Amino acid sequence: MTTELATAKKTTARPWKLSYLPGNPNPRIGNDKMLVTIISAGLDKAELAQANAELIVRAVNSFEELVSVAKQSLGSAKMMIEKTSGQMQLAWKQEAARLERALAKTEWKE
């Protein structure tokens, strides 16, 4: 999937996947060109490492679609600000501000 997000900075192609090396409880995440091992600090942390690895893979693989939906929702909220007044307009302004804050967290910082 090629989008403006993917071209903002070079990132590892998606989708990412979760994998394991035989005999190693530490999950690996990434694709065929880049793998990161999530190391657990002790045997009792292996389940936590797996849950974190699964969360990272889901977040990476859904990132572009979620940002796209948030941008579309922000556009809709701004349109509704123009078409409403009073309490309804205030509610749309608050929603637009919430979406802008969330989208700001997705932007590359130099």
Buried (B, 14 or more C-beta within 10 A) or exposed (E): EEEEBBEEEEBBBBEBEBBEEEEEBBBBBBBEEEBEBBEBEEEEBBEEBBEBBBEBBEEBBEBBEEBBEBBEBBEBBBEBBEEBEEEEBEBBBEBBEBBEEBBEEBEEEE
